[in-house]
Amino acid sequence: MPRYLSLVRVDESAAPAAGPSAELMQRMGELIEEMTKAGVLLDTAGLTPSAEAARIEWDGEKASVTDGPFTESKEVVGGYALMQCKDRAEALEWTQRFLKIHGPEWRLACELREIAEG
């Protein structure tokens, strides 16, 4: 079965300052449990803010490191889910369910990509 990576993109400047509410965390826990029981979810996690990140770039000769936050980035990857689904339609369904558990105060997007095997 194919594996899919859902990258959760969030606008950090528009996210609730207090972070996810207890209610959202409960809904998320319930969805994660359902996905785990269905055998779909392989791994998931939220990521620390971009202020704690580092960007490493290669120019063909040397690597350079830039510490976050990255002012040129409006949206950043805030988390991910690694899923094993029967097909793209199933992966899209789970990803949409994840987005729908968030309240109107959240502006999110998920980039869903199949993992290249071989």
Buried (B, 14 or more C-beta within 10 A) or exposed (E): EBBBBBBBBBBBEEBEEEEBEEEBEEBBEEBBEEBEEEEBBBEBEEBEBBEEBEEEEEEEEEEEEEEBBBEEBEBBBBBBBBBBBEEEEBBBEBBEEBEEBBEEEBEBEBEBEEEEEE
